Amino acid sequence: MIANILLPIAADPSCEVSFEQGLDLADRLRARLILVARAAEEREDLSQELPGQEKSPVERAMPKEDFWPVEERRPGTVPDLALAAAARCEELRVAHAWLLAYGRLAPQLRDVSRLCDLAVLPRPSNPTVLTMREALRLALSAACPCLFCAASVLQPRRVVAWYDGSVASSRAFRLTCELVSLLNTSLTVVVSARARGQADELRHEARAVTAGYHIEREITALVGLRALEFAGLADEVGADMVAAPPSKPLIAPALNHSTYMTLAAG
């Protein structure tokens, strides 16, 4: 069940797309949005200017980019974008909460991910918001599945998922089936096997798993398919979303395709 969706807020077109995509998903899944925005000013500067506001020993021991007090909501630190996003959520009656982050967003998103069931993230197109390196690190280390958006808002119709029988692949595959079931989309399963006998076995496993979710699916088993070829194959079949375990050879090429969303799960 997806109850809390993590969503960064920043002044960038890629974040505008991810906000609209996250808002749509939260509305369809009846989930709550956890909005994370950078503070409009840095905490350290304010602490130095105001007497009696010196940092505690705990704060001094923590790196600047890792410290983000949730309870402080001084008007000067709350960015207008966060207030506008919250107002939009209220307008559409989407449950939400928001947190302030200090420093770059990526480290804060990784920390907050342990509180969420899904992170909806912008494509790594603007280095000031999310670099490719940060996106890959989030995909590989976040505590919840990460859904990187396409260049524009999409209504997913076909999800293409990778399955190779590994533990990580099995977890990602089941999470993908759950999301496909919730969104009522079709699923194309790409089974990667080392030999024909294994291909038949993995195809049977994939068929058994998907049967439990009552979803429209198509299962294709390929012998010798390399991870680096998966993104191109998904593009050829017209995927709106690709899903794979958090593996750099699988996720990195997919993030370079702006026409579909990329789900790193498992």
C-alpha positions in Angstrom: 0.0 0.0 0.0 1.3 3.5 -0.9 0.3 5.8 1.9 3.0 8.5 1.8 4.6 9.9 -1.4 7.8 12.0 -1.1 7.9 15.0 -3.5 10.7 17.6 -3.7 9.7 21.2 -4.5 12.1 23.6 -6.4 12.0 26.4 -8.9 12.7 24.3 -12.0 10.6 23.0 -14.9 11.6 19.4 -14.1 10.2 19.9 -10.6 7.0 21.4 -12.0 6.5 18.2 -14.0 7.3 16.0 -11.0 4.9 18.0 -8.8 2.0 17.6 -11.2 2.8 13.9 -11.6 3.1 13.4 -7.9 -0.1 15.3 -7.3 -1.9 13.1 -9.8 -0.6 9.9 -8.3 -1.5 11.0 -4.7 -5.0 11.8 -5.9 -5.4 8.5 -7.7 -3.9 6.4 -4.9 -5.5 8.4 -2.1 -2.0 8.9 -0.6 -0.5 11.8 1.3 2.2 14.0 -0.2 5.4 14.7 1.8 6.6 18.0 0.3 10.3 18.8 0.8 11.5 22.3 -0.1 14.8 24.1 0.5 14.5 26.9 3.1 14.5 30.4 1.6 17.5 31.3 3.8 20.3 29.4 5.5 19.9 28.5 9.2 23.5 29.2 10.0 23.4 32.8 8.9 20.3 33.5 11.0 21.9 31.8 14.0 24.9 34.1 13.8 22.9 37.2 13.5 20.5 36.7 16.4 21.9 36.6 20.0 21.0 33.6 22.0 20.5 31.5 18.9 23.8 29.7 18.9 23.8 26.1 17.6 23.6 23.3 20.1 26.5 20.7 20.3 24.4 18.3 18.2 23.9 20.9 15.5 27.6 21.8 15.5 28.5 18.1 15.1 26.2 17.6 12.1 27.2 18.7 8.5 25.3 21.7 7.3 23.5 19.9 4.5 22.4 17.1 6.9 20.6 19.3 9.4 17.0 20.2 8.7 14.8 21.0 11.6 11.2 20.1 10.9 9.4 22.2 13.5 10.9 25.6 12.6 8.5 27.4 10.3 9.7 31.0 10.5 8.0 33.1 7.7 11.4 34.1 6.4 12.5 30.5 5.8 9.4 29.1 4.1 9.8 29.5 0.3 6.8 30.8 -1.6 7.0 27.6 -3.8 6.3 25.5 -0.8 3.3 27.6 0.3 1.9 27.6 -3.3 2.3 23.8 -3.5 0.5 23.3 -0.2 -2.3 25.6 -1.4 -2.6 23.6 -4.5 -2.9 20.4 -2.5 -5.6 22.0 -0.3 -7.4 23.1 -3.4 -7.5 19.5 -4.8 -8.1 18.1 -1.3 -4.9 16.0 -1.4 -3.5 15.3 2.1 0.0 16.7 2.5 2.7 17.7 4.9 5.9 19.6 4.2 9.4 19.7 5.5 12.2 22.3 5.2 15.6 21.3 3.9 18.9 23.1 4.3 21.6 22.6 1.7 21.2 20.4 -1.4 17.9 18.5 -1.7 19.3 15.1 -2.6 20.8 14.2 0.9 17.6 15.3 2.6 15.4 13.3 0.2 17.4 10.2 1.0 16.9 10.7 4.7 13.2 11.4 4.4 12.7 8.4 2.1 12.6 6.1 5.2 9.3 7.7 6.1 7.7 7.2 2.7 6.4 4.4 0.4 7.3 6.1 -2.9 9.4 9.0 -4.0 8.4 11.0 -7.1 11.4 12.8 -8.4 12.3 15.1 -11.3 14.5 14.0 -14.1 18.1 14.9 -13.4 18.2 17.7 -16.0 19.2 20.6 -13.8 22.5 20.3 -11.8 21.2 22.9 -9.3 18.3 20.6 -8.4 19.3 17.0 -9.0 22.5 15.8 -10.8 22.7 12.5 -12.6 25.1 11.3 -9.9 22.6 12.3 -7.1 19.7 10.7 -9.0 21.6 7.4 -9.3 22.6 7.5 -5.6 19.0 8.0 -4.7 17.9 5.2 -6.9 20.4 2.9 -5.3 20.2 3.9 -1.7 16.8 5.4 -0.9 14.7 3.5 1.6 11.6 3.6 -0.7 11.1 3.1 -4.5 12.1 6.1 -6.6 10.0 7.1 -9.6 11.8 9.6 -11.9 9.4 11.5 -14.1 9.5 11.9 -17.8 10.0 15.3 -19.6 6.2 15.9 -19.4 3.4 14.6 -17.2 2.2 11.2 -18.4 -0.8 9.0 -17.7 0.9 5.6 -17.6 -0.7 3.0 -19.9 2.1 0.5 -20.3 4.7 -0.4 -17.7 7.7 -2.5 -18.8 9.4 -4.4 -16.0 12.7 -6.2 -15.8 12.8 -9.7 -14.2 15.9 -12.0 -13.9 15.0 -14.1 -10.9 17.4 -12.4 -8.5 16.3 -11.4 -5.0 16.4 -7.7 -5.9 14.6 -8.3 -9.1 11.8 -10.3 -7.4 11.2 -7.5 -4.8 11.1 -4.9 -7.6 8.8 -7.0 -9.7 6.3 -7.5 -6.9 6.3 -3.8 -6.1 5.8 -3.0 -9.7 2.8 -5.4 -10.0 1.3 -3.7 -7.0 1.7 -0.3 -8.6 0.4 -1.5 -11.9 -2.7 -2.9 -10.2 -3.3 0.3 -8.3 -3.0 2.4 -11.5 -4.9 -0.1 -13.7 -2.3 -0.1 -16.4 -0.9 -3.0 -18.6 2.4 -4.7 -17.8 5.0 -6.0 -20.1 7.5 -8.3 -18.4 11.0 -8.6 -19.9 12.5 -11.8 -18.6 16.3 -11.9 -18.9 17.8 -15.4 -18.7 21.2 -17.0 -19.3 19.9 -20.1 -21.0 16.7 -21.4 -22.6 15.9 -23.7 -19.7 16.2 -20.9 -17.2 14.0 -18.7 -19.5 11.1 -21.1 -19.3 11.5 -21.3 -15.5 11.5 -17.6 -15.0 8.6 -17.1 -17.4 6.6 -19.5 -15.3 7.6 -17.6 -12.1 6.6 -14.2 -13.6 3.3 -15.7 -14.8 2.5 -17.0 -11.3 3.3 -13.7 -9.6 1.3 -11.5 -12.0 -1.7 -13.9 -11.8 -2.1 -12.9 -8.1 -2.7 -9.2 -9.1 -5.3 -9.8 -11.8 -3.6 -7.4 -14.2 -3.3 -7.3 -18.0 0.2 -8.6 -18.8 2.5 -9.8 -21.5 5.6 -11.9 -20.7 8.6 -12.0 -23.0 11.7 -14.1 -22.2 15.0 -13.3 -23.8 18.2 -15.3 -23.6 21.4 -13.2 -23.2 19.7 -9.8 -22.8 22.1 -7.4 -21.2 21.0 -4.9 -18.6 22.3 -2.0 -20.7 19.9 -3.0 -23.5 16.8 -2.9 -21.4 16.1 0.9 -21.7 16.3 0.7 -25.5 14.0 -2.3 -25.6 11.4 -0.5 -23.4 11.6 2.5 -25.7 10.9 0.4 -28.7 7.7 -1.1 -27.3 6.4 2.3 -26.3 6.7 2.2 -22.6 5.3 5.0 -20.4 7.2 3.7 -17.4 10.0 1.2 -16.9 10.6 -0.6 -13.7 13.8 -2.3 -12.6 15.7 -3.2 -9.4 18.2 -0.5 -8.2 21.1 -1.5 -10.5 23.2 1.1 -12.2 23.4 -0.7 -15.5 19.6 -0.8 -15.6 18.7 2.6 -14.2 21.4 4.9 -15.7 20.5 4.3 -19.3 16.8 4.6 -18.5 17.3 8.0 -16.9 18.6 9.2 -20.3 15.2 8.5 -21.9 13.0 11.5 -21.4 9.9 9.9 -22.9 9.0 7.6 -20.0 9.1 7.4 -16.3 11.7 5.3 -14.5 10.9 3.3 -11.4 13.8 2.0 -9.3 12.3 -0.4 -6.8 13.5 -3.2 -4.6 
